[in-house]
C-alpha cells in the first residue's frame, strides 16, 4: 500500500510540474499571438508567407 501511495504522490508532483509548463507555454503563445496581431493591425504583413 505504501508503494501505491508513493507512486500516486510522484504522479501528483509530475502532474503539477506539467501543469506549470502548460501555463508557461500558454503565456508565451499568448504573447506571440498578441505581437503578431498588433503588428498586423499596424499594416505589417509577413512577406515570406504572402505574395503581394
C-alpha positions, 0 to 999 in steps of 0.5 A, a space after each residue: 500500500 505504501 508503494 501505491 501511495 508513493 507512486 500516486 504522490 510522484 504522479 501528483 508532483 509530475 502532474 503539477 510540474 506539467 501543469 506549470 509548463 502548460 501555463 508557461 507555454 500558454 503565456 508565451 503563445 499568448 504573447 506571440 499571438 498578441 505581437 503578431 496581431 498588433 503588428 498586423 493591425 499596424 499594416 505589417 504583413 509577413 512577406 515570406 508567407 504572402 505574395 503581394 
